[in-house]
């Protein structure tokens, strides 16, 4: 299954600079120390994503309570800001952790692509979607129950459902969707009251899911994070599976190779807001965070400790340095992708935008190979990565 505007990093206070130098006082890394620090980093990342999403919820509720062009703009900006932190958490996937085990909420949080008509009206279908069906009871339980029911594109919940409700269909070649705030004003659009209710409830559901992820990794509790921190070598194997799978199968494969081949806007990750270019950057940054054991928190503080790089360096310093450089190069390659992404993928092989996307694909693919080599260097032989 595919788990499926522009904001600058500077504006959001995110550090996309070169990796920090390893502390000379830091003790030699071990399987145990890397797993323990990773658990702290994961919790900090989810806690920041949750805090940013709660700010988004506040802005969305303010918009729902008083729909206007200004409150809609603020709600959209809050969605974009929150995505900057959630995007970095995608490095914690693909190994059966709390986010994507059999009961995990990943598909409920971030599934795509989304069939817009499943949720609300689209061009040519003014009565489509749950919003326009009075027989559908809008509740967290019903929205969750209908998510991906009958097909992977039948997405009713998560970031991209909220995105669609805020921006609407993207019918604009040079920018995001242009949904009017009047869609939420009684007397201006059919079922405006249900649209307000759906947006409020689907946002509450997202907050619930992020709360669950934060609790699953919270320190000092009997939870998945505590078990992971004690997992030693097996936990480090899972960490590298997550990094390699996000690099090759998800980012290079589903999120870039597929739309590059189809040249179809519908295959774009955040197509309604035209925020796909930032999705790529934050995903790449999340990989770098884990590899280095470093994360810049939402409050500007720096969390640092032993990362996979340090463990690999103790066995093969040259490979650790090469992989670090490749991960940095991948981050720079994603930063070079221009908005809107749906224009980058158009044209022949020589089109500048397509070359920028292809360069990121190539760098991420090479990165995944080096991660496999890094695993081998520290004695991890069984490494099954998610492929495109």
For each residue, the residues with C-beta under 8 A, 3 or more apart:
1: 4 107 111 148 152
2: 112 113 152 254 258
3: 93 100 106 107 110 111 112 250 254
4: 1 110 111 112 113 114 152 155 160 254 269
5: 76 80 175 176 273 274 275 339
6: 274 275 277 278 339
7: 11 12 80 81 84 275 278
8: 11 12
9: 12 14 15 16 84 281 335
10: 13 14
11: 7 8
12: 7 8 9 81 84
13: 10 298 300
14: 9 10 84 285 296
15: 9 296
16: 9 281 285 331 335
17:
18: 328
19: 288 292 294 324 328
20: 292 294 302 304
21:
22: 26 309 310
23: 26 304
24:
25:
26: 22 23 29 305 306 310
27: 33 306
28: 310 314
29: 26 33 34 306 307 310 311 313 314
30: 33 34 306 311
31: 34 35 232 233 235 236 311 378
32: 35 36 230 232
33: 27 29 30 36 37 305 306
34: 29 30 31 37 38 235 236 239 293 306 307 308 310 311
35: 31 32 38 39 228 229 230 231 232 235 236 239
36: 32 33 39 40 229
37: 33 34 40 41 293 305 306 307
38: 34 35 41 42 228 229 235 239 290 293 307
39: 35 36 42 43 217 219 225 226 228 229
40: 36 37 43 44 219 303 305
41: 37 38 44 45 289 290 293 295 303 305
42: 38 39 45 46 89 92 217 225
43: 39 40 46 47 214 217 218 219 225
44: 40 41 47 48 295 297 303
45: 41 42 48 49 85 88 89 92 286 289 295
46: 42 43 49 50 89 210 213 214 217
47: 43 44 50 51 214
48: 44 45 51 52 85 297 298
49: 45 46 52 53 82 85 86 88 89 210 213
50: 46 47 53 54 207 210 211 213 214
51: 47 48 54 55 85 298
52: 48 49 55 56 81 82 84 85 86 298
53: 49 50 56 57 82 86 206 207 210
54: 50 51 57 58 207
55: 51 52 58 59 78 81 82
56: 52 53 59 60 75 78 79 81 82 203
57: 53 54 60 61 203 204 207
58: 54 55 61 62 78
59: 55 56 62 63 71 74 75 77 78
60: 56 57 63 64 75 78 79 162 166 199 200 203
61: 57 58 64 65 200 203
62: 58 59 65 66 71 74 75
63: 59 60 66 67 68 71 72 74 75 181 184
64: 60 61 67 184 196 199 200
65: 61 62
66: 62 63 71
67: 63 64 71 72 181 182 184 185 196
68: 63 71 72 181
69: 72 73 181
70: 73 74
71: 59 62 63 66 67 68 74 75 181
72: 63 67 68 69 75 76 166 179 181 184
73: 69 70 76 77
74: 59 62 63 70 71 77 78
75: 56 59 60 62 63 71 72 78 79 166
76: 5 72 73 79 80 166 167 273
77: 59 73 74 80 81
78: 55 56 58 59 60 74 75 81 82
79: 56 60 75 76 82 83 159 162 163 166 273
80: 5 7 76 77 83 84 273 275 278
81: 7 12 52 55 56 77 78 84
82: 49 52 53 55 56 78 79 85 86
83: 79 80 86 87 159 270 275 278 279 282
84: 7 9 12 14 52 80 81 87 88 278 282
85: 45 48 49 51 52 82 88 89 282 298
86: 49 52 53 82 83 89 90 110 159 210 282
87: 83 84 90 278 279 281 282 283 285 286
88: 45 49 84 85 91 282 283 285 286 289 295
89: 42 45 46 49 85 86 92 99 213 286
90: 86 87 93 110 246 250 282 283 286
91: 88 242 243 246 283 286 287 289 290
92: 42 45 89 97 99 242 286 290
93: 3 90 97 99 100 106 242 245 246 250
94: 100 241 242 245 246 249 250 385 386
95: 238 239 241 242 245
96: 100 101 238
97: 92 93 100 101 104 224 228 238 242
98: 101 104 212 213 216 217 224
99: 89 92 93 104 105 106 109 213
100: 3 93 94 96 97 104 106 107
101: 96 97 98 104
102:
103:
104: 97 98 99 100 101 107
105: 99 108 109 209 212 213
106: 3 93 99 100 109 110 111
107: 1 3 100 104 110 111 147 148 158
108: 105 111 144 147 157 158 205 209
109: 99 105 106 157 158 159 206 209 210
110: 3 4 86 90 106 107 158 159 160
111: 1 3 4 106 107 108 114 147 148 152 155 157 158 160
112: 2 3 4 155 160 269
113: 2 4 153 155 160 266 267 268 271
114: 4 111 118 119 153 155 160 161 164
115: 118 151 153 154 155
116: 119 120 122 129 164 169
117: 120 121 122 125 128 129
118: 114 115 128 129 130 153 154 155 156
119: 114 116 129 130 131 155 156 161 164 165 198
120: 116 117 128 129 130 131 132 164 165 195 198
121: 117 125 126 127 128 129 131 132
122: 116 117 125 128 129 169
123: 169 171
124:
125: 117 121 122 128
126: 121 132 190
127: 121 132 190
128: 117 118 120 121 122 125 132
129: 116 117 118 119 120 121 122 132 133
130: 118 119 120 133 136 138 143 146 156 198
131: 119 120 121 191 194 195 198
132: 120 121 126 127 128 129 190 191 194
133: 129 130 136
134: 191 194
135:
136: 130 133 142
137: 142
138: 130 142 143 194 197 198 201
139: 142 143 201
140: 143 144 201 204 205 208
141: 144 145
142: 136 137 138 139 145 146
143: 130 138 139 140 146 147 156 157 198 201 202 205
144: 108 140 141 147 156 157 205
145: 141 142 149
146: 130 142 143 149 154 156
147: 107 108 111 143 144 154 155 156 157 158
148: 1 107 111 151 152 154 155 156
149: 145 146 154 156
150: 154
151: 115 148 154
152: 1 2 4 111 148 155
153: 113 114 115 118
154: 115 118 146 147 148 149 150 151
155: 4 111 112 113 114 115 118 119 147 148 152 158 160 161
156: 118 119 130 143 144 146 147 148 149 161 202
157: 108 109 111 143 144 147 161 202 205 206
158: 107 108 109 110 111 147 155 161 162 202 206
159: 79 83 86 109 110 162 163 206 270
160: 4 110 111 112 113 114 155 163 164 270 272
161: 114 119 155 156 157 158 164 165 202
162: 60 79 158 159 165 166 199 202 203 206
163: 79 159 160 166 167 270 272 273 275
164: 114 116 119 120 160 161 167 168 169 177 272
165: 119 120 161 162 168 179 195 198 199 202
166: 60 72 75 76 79 162 163 179 199 272 273
167: 76 163 164 170 176 177 178 179 272 273
168: 164 165 177 178 179 183 272
169: 116 122 123 164 177 179 272
170: 167 175 176 177 265 271 272 274 342
171: 123 177 178
172: 175 176 177 178
173: 342 343
174: 340 343
175: 5 170 172 178 274 340
176: 5 167 170 172 272 273 274 275 340
177: 164 167 168 169 170 171 172 272 273
178: 167 168 171 172 175
179: 72 165 166 167 168 169 183
180: 183 189
181: 63 67 68 69 71 72 184 185
182: 67 185 188 189
183: 168 179 180 188 189 192 195
184: 63 64 67 72 181 189 192 195 196 199
185: 67 181 182 188 189 192
186: 192 193
187: 192
188: 182 183 185 192
189: 180 182 183 184 185 192 195
190: 126 127 132
191: 131 132 134 194 195
192: 183 184 185 186 187 188 189 195 196
193: 186 196 197
194: 131 132 134 138 191 197 198
195: 120 131 165 183 184 189 191 192 198 199
196: 64 67 184 192 193 199 200
197: 138 193 194 200 201
198: 119 120 130 131 138 143 165 194 195 201 202
199: 60 64 162 165 166 184 195 196 202 203
200: 60 61 64 196 197 203 204
201: 138 139 140 143 197 198 204 205
202: 143 156 157 158 161 162 165 198 199 205 206
203: 56 57 60 61 162 199 200 206 207
204: 57 140 200 201 207 208
205: 108 140 143 144 157 201 202 208 209
206: 53 109 157 158 159 162 202 203 209 210
207: 50 53 54 57 203 204 210 211
208: 140 204 205 211 212
209: 105 108 109 205 206 212 213
210: 46 49 50 53 86 109 206 207 213 214
211: 50 207 208 214 215
212: 98 105 208 209 215 216
213: 46 49 50 89 98 99 105 209 210 216 217
214: 43 46 47 50 210 211 217 218
215: 211 212 218 221 223
216: 98 212 213 223 224 225
217: 39 42 43 46 98 213 214 223 224 225 228
218: 43 214 215 221 223 225
219: 39 40 43 225 226
220:
221: 215 218 225 226
222: 226
223: 215 216 217 218 226 227
224: 97 98 216 217 227 228
225: 39 42 43 216 217 218 219 221 228 229
226: 39 219 221 222 223 229 230
227: 223 224 230 231
228: 35 38 39 97 217 224 225 231 235 238
229: 35 36 38 39 225 226 235
230: 32 35 226 227 235
231: 35 227 228 234 235 238
232: 31 32 35 235 236
233: 31 236 237 379 380
234: 231 237 238
235: 31 34 35 38 228 229 230 231 232 238 239
236: 31 34 35 232 233 239 240 308 311 378 380
237: 233 234 240 241 375 380 382 383
238: 95 96 97 228 231 234 235 241 242
239: 34 35 38 95 235 236 242 243 290 308
240: 236 237 243 244 308 371 374 375 380 383
241: 94 95 237 238 244 245 383 384 385
242: 91 92 93 94 95 97 238 239 245 246 290
243: 91 239 240 246 247 287 290 291 308 371
244: 240 241 247 248 368 371 372 383 385
245: 93 94 95 241 242 248 249 250 385 386
246: 90 91 93 94 242 243 249 250 251 283 286 287
247: 243 244 250 251 252 287 330 364 365 367 368 371
248: 244 245 251 252 253 364 365 367 368 385 386 387 388
249: 94 245 246 252 253 254 385 386 387 388
250: 3 90 93 94 245 246 247 253 254 255 283 386
251: 246 247 248 254 255 256 280 283 284 360 364
252: 247 248 249 255 256 257 360 361 364 365 368 388
253: 248 249 250 256 257 258 387 388
254: 2 3 4 249 250 251 257 258 388
255: 250 251 252 258 259 269 276 279 280 283
256: 251 252 253 259 260 280 357 360 361 364
257: 252 253 254 260 261 361 388
258: 2 253 254 255 261 262 267 388
259: 255 256 262 263 264 265 267 268 341 342 345
260: 256 257 263 345 354 357 358 361
261: 257 258
262: 258 259 267
263: 259 260 345 346
264: 259 267 268
265: 170 259 268 271 342
266: 113 271
267: 113 258 259 262 264
268: 113 259 264 265 271 276 341 342 345
269: 4 112 255 276 279 341
270: 83 159 160 163 273 274 275 276 278 279
271: 113 170 265 266 268 274 276 342
272: 160 163 164 166 167 168 169 170 176 177
273: 5 76 79 80 163 166 167 176 177 270
274: 5 6 170 175 176 270 271 277 339 340 341 342
275: 5 6 7 80 83 163 176 270 278 279 339
276: 255 268 269 270 271 279 280 339 340 341 342
277: 6 274 280 281 334 337 338 339 340 341 344
278: 6 7 80 83 84 87 270 275 281 282 339
279: 83 87 255 269 270 275 276 282 283
280: 251 255 256 276 277 283 284 334 337 360
281: 9 16 87 277 278 284 285 331 334 335 337
282: 83 84 85 86 87 88 90 278 279 285 286
283: 87 88 90 91 246 250 251 255 279 280 286 287 334
284: 251 280 281 287 288 327 330 331 333 334 364
285: 14 16 87 88 281 282 288 289 331
286: 45 87 88 89 90 91 92 246 282 283 289 290
287: 91 243 246 247 283 284 290 291 327 330 367
288: 19 284 285 291 292 327 328 331
289: 41 45 88 91 285 286 292 293 294 295
290: 38 41 91 92 239 242 243 286 287 293 307 308
291: 243 287 288 307 308 309 323 324 327
292: 19 20 288 289 307 309 324
293: 34 37 38 41 289 290 304 305 306 307 308 309 310
294: 19 20 289 302 303 304 305 307
295: 41 44 45 88 289 302 303 304
296: 14 15 300 301 302 303
297: 44 48 300 301 302 303
298: 13 48 51 52 85
299:
300: 13 296 297
301: 296 297
302: 20 294 295 296 297
303: 40 41 44 294 295 296 297
304: 20 23 293 294 295
305: 26 33 37 40 41 293 294
306: 26 27 29 30 33 34 37 293 310 311
307: 29 34 37 38 290 291 292 293 294 310 311
308: 34 236 239 240 243 290 291 293 311 312 374
309: 22 291 292 293 312 313 320 323 324
310: 22 26 28 29 34 293 306 307 313 314 320
311: 29 30 31 34 236 306 307 308 314 315 378
312: 308 309 315 316 319 320 323 374 377 378
313: 29 309 310 316 317 320 321
314: 28 29 310 311
315: 311 312 377 378
316: 312 313 319 320 374 377
317: 313 320 321
318: 321 322
319: 312 316 322 323 370 373 374 377
320: 309 310 312 313 316 317 323 324 374
321: 313 317 318 324 325
322: 318 319 325 326 370
323: 291 309 312 319 320 326 327 367 370 371 373 374
324: 19 291 292 309 320 321 327 328
325: 321 322 328 329
326: 322 323 329 330 363 366 367 370
327: 284 287 288 291 323 324 330 331 367
328: 18 19 288 324 325 331 332
329: 325 326 332 333 363
330: 247 284 287 326 327 333 334 360 363 364 367
331: 16 281 284 285 288 327 328 334 335
332: 328 329 335 336
333: 284 329 330 336 337 356 359 360 363 364
334: 277 280 281 283 284 330 331 337 360
335: 9 16 281 331 332
336: 332 333 356 359 360
337: 277 280 281 333 334 341 344 353 356 357 360
338: 277 343 344 353 356
339: 5 6 274 275 276 277 278
340: 174 175 176 274 276 277 343 344
341: 259 268 269 274 276 277 337 344 345 357
342: 170 173 259 265 268 271 274 276 345 346
343: 173 174 338 340 346 353
344: 277 337 338 340 341 353 354 356 357
345: 259 260 263 268 341 342 353 354 357
346: 263 342 343 351 353 354
347: 350 351 353 354
348: 351 354
349: 354 355
350: 347 354 355
351: 346 347 348 354 355
352: 355 356
353: 337 338 343 344 345 346 347 356 357
354: 260 344 345 346 347 348 349 350 351 357 358
355: 349 350 351 352 358 359
356: 333 336 337 338 344 352 353 359 360
357: 256 260 337 341 344 345 353 354 360 361
358: 260 354 355 361 362
359: 333 336 355 356 362 363
360: 251 252 256 280 330 333 334 336 337 356 357 363 364
361: 252 256 257 260 357 358 364 365
362: 358 359 365 366
363: 326 329 330 333 359 360 366 367
364: 247 248 251 252 256 284 330 333 360 361 367 368
365: 247 248 252 361 362 368 369
366: 326 362 363 369 370
367: 247 248 287 323 326 327 330 363 364 370 371
368: 244 247 248 252 364 365 371 372 385
369: 365 366 372 373
370: 319 322 323 326 366 367 373 374
371: 240 243 244 247 323 367 368 374 375
372: 244 368 369 375 376 383 385
373: 319 323 369 370 376 377
374: 240 308 312 316 319 320 323 370 371 377 378
375: 237 240 371 372 378 380 381 383
376: 372 373 379 380 381 383
377: 312 315 316 319 373 374
378: 31 236 311 312 315 374 375
379: 233 376
380: 233 236 237 240 375 376 383
381: 375 376
382: 237
383: 237 240 241 244 372 375 376 380
384: 241
385: 94 241 244 245 248 249 368 372
386: 94 245 248 249 250
387: 248 249 253
388: 248 249 252 253 254 257 258
